[in-house]
Amino acid sequence: MKEVINKLENFIREKNIEAEHMLRTGFWLREIYPEADEAMYVAAICHDIERCFPLREGEVKPPKTGDDSKDGEYLLWHGKRSAEFTEKLLRGYGFEDEQVMERIITLITDHSFGGSEERDLMMDADSISLLENNILLFIKEGKDKKELEEKTVSEFEKLSSGKAREFAMPFYEKLLRELRNN
Ligand SMILES: [Fe+2]
């Protein structure tokens, strides 16, 4: 599995679409949950991987508002599509453990929904990485600061454990300073 993980990490780095966000989600998963197995790690680094693949003919991306409570259809589509491309990559690398494959597919499909210990861990790692990486990029891109502040607060508040909040705190505070000061 180590070799397969290396190949996935290289694929993500080479595509360079959300690479930092996905790889750091894997990193934060291991920080908040050192017991995470390789299936969870693979799910974490591949959870948004569909964004590396353009829409295929006839494929329609459901509308996305950025507010998770309104984006159920999009989030399900996004999770399933990321699971599908992860499975393709894994099979292409010769990975054949069907039980582990099934676990990875389920974890990725459900990564935006929470509700079980593993799902919450995936969501927490995703949110910490988002606070660490993506929101700074959104600020640089000139996105609306009020909206980004709301996003920052809601991402921080939905963290499911004190440990996750502890890791996220420095990014959260830095973002709020940046978003509120000018
Ligand atoms: Fe993500």
Boltz pocket constraint, residues with backbone or C-beta under 6 A from the ligand:
constraints:
  - pocket:
      binder: B
      contacts: [[A, 21], [A, 47], [A, 48], [A, 126]]
      max_distance: 6.0
